[in-house]
């Protein structure tokens, strides 16, 4: 007895309510959703580099979010800014990166 004949006999022995093929999948449906993001007018306090950080960082982060981060060393702030630029593709002007690091290091000095 061939395998095809065994399969045919087994299929004929199935009750008529058993489906032999998968049901057609429902088509994927998309719908529009409206969300409202929080807004903030808060900016970084004045000081050397404040213009650089306000011009570059508040496009993605609120000042409040950054200001609640832990105190970091200059090397750690440099690593963080480099990650934002190179990993997350933040549109930070390269001329402003050092000013941003200096500003954050002075504003939130590590213990």
N, C-alpha and C positions, 0 to 999 in steps of 0.2 A: 504494500500500500504506500503510495507516495505521500509526501508531506502535504502537498496541495489538497489531496483527497481527504486526508485526516482533518485538515482545517475546515474544508467544506462541510464534512459530516458534523463536526463540532459546532459550526455556525448554524446549521439547520436544526440542531438539537436545542439551541437556545430558545427560551421563551420569546414570543414576538414583542414583548415589552422591552427587551434589552436592546439598546442602541449599539450598532456595530461601528459607528463612526462618531467622532466627537461633534457635539452641537456647534453650530456656527457661533463664533465669538461676537459679542456685542461690539459695535464700532466704538472707538475711543471718542469721547466727547469732551470738548473744552468749553469753559465758560469764563467770562470776564469777571474779575473781582476788583472791587475798589478798596484800597486800604489807605489809611491816613497815617503818615509817619509823624512822629513828634518833631516839633521845631524848637529851636533855641536861638535866641539872639545873643547869648553869652559868648564873649570872646576872651582870649587870654589877656591877663593883666599887662599893662605897659612895662616896657623894659627892653634892653638890647635883644633883638631877635624877635620881638613880639609881632612885628609886621610880617616876618618870614613865616612864623608858625600860623598866624591868622590867615595868611594868603594861601598856604599849602595844606594845612592839616584839617581845618574845619570843613573842608569840602566832603570829607568822609567821616570825621569824628566831631562830636560836640566837644567844646572846651572842657565842659564838666566831666566828660568821660576820661579825658586825658589827665585832668587834674586830680582824679581819684586813683590814679595808678600809684603803685608803690614807688618809693624813692630809689633811684637807680644811679649807678656810677656813670661816668662819661662813656666808658667802654660799653656798658649795657644800653645806654640811650643810643649810641652810635649803631650798635647791632640792631636795635629796634627800628630806627629810622631806615637803615639799609634793608631790613626785611620788608618794610612798607613799600620801599621803592622797587626792590628787585624781585620779591616774591609776589606781593599783592599788586604790583604795577601802579603804585600811587603816583600821580602826576606831580611829583615834587621837583621844583627847579633845582638842578644840581648845585647851583650857586647858593641856594638857601639851606642845603642839608646841614652844613657845619653850623650855621647860625641857629637852626632849630635844635641841634644837639646841645650847643652852648646854652641856649635859653632854658631848655628843660633841665639841664644839669644844675644851672644856677637857681632855678625856681624850686626844684625838688632835689636838693643834694642828698646823696646817700649818707647814712650815718657813719 
